[in-house]
Amino acid sequence: MVIKVLGSGCANCNRLEERVREALARLGRDDEVVHVSDIAEIMRYGVMSTPALVVDEEVRLAGRVPSVEDLMALLSR
């Protein structure tokens, strides 16, 4: 599974990436995590607010930073 964190590198974007990595570690998974900061690439996903999370090319959330526990549930689906 490829997980992309979309965002310019702001504090919330970085926080989402950290929480995604922690959620994956707790789940015992080593999925690839990519931080996408290129505005043109972010726009291709139709995301209007960042940070956003893309899992296997599907936007799963945007505009917020969920808890590690919420991310664990989202990534377990």
N, C-alpha and C positions, 0 to 999 in steps of 0.2 A: 504494500500500500504506500502511495506517495501522498504526503500531507504537506500542503502549502499554507504558510501564514502570509497573508497579503497585508502590506502596510509600509509606510514610508520610513520606518525605523523609530517612530515615536515611542514613548514610554509604554503605552498600552500595547502597541504592536510587539515590542520586546517581551512584555509580560506574558502575552498570549503564547509566544513561542516557548518561553520558559515553562509555562504551565502545560503545554502540549508535550514537551519532552518529559516532564515529571509524570504526567498521566501515562505515557507510554512505558516509562521505567516501572511504574507501579503495576502495570499490566503485564510486564515481562516481555515487551515487544521492542523490536529494533527497526521500526518503519523509518523510511527516509523522510526527514523534515527539511523543507526548503523555505527560506524566507525570501519572498518576492517583494522588492521595493520599486521596481520599474513601473511607473504610472501607466504607461501604455499597456503593459501586460495585465495590470490590475483591472484596467478598464475593459479588457477583453472578457472578463468574468461578469461584467455588468454590476460590479459592486459599487455602491454609492457611498458607503461609509466603512472606514477601516477601524480597527483591524478586522480581518475576515479570515475564515478558515475554509480551505478547499481540501476535500478528501477524494482521492481518485477522480479529479476533475469536476467534482460536484461541490458547489458552494453550500456549506453546511451551517454557517452562521456569519453574521456581519454586524459591526458596530458595537460589540461588547466583548468583555473578557470574562468568560465563565470560570467557575471554580474548577480546581483539578478534578474533583469528584464528578462534576457535570461533564467535563471533557472525557473522563474515563467511560462514562455511560454512552456518550456520543460516539466515541471511537470503538466501542464494543459492539455496536450494531452492525 
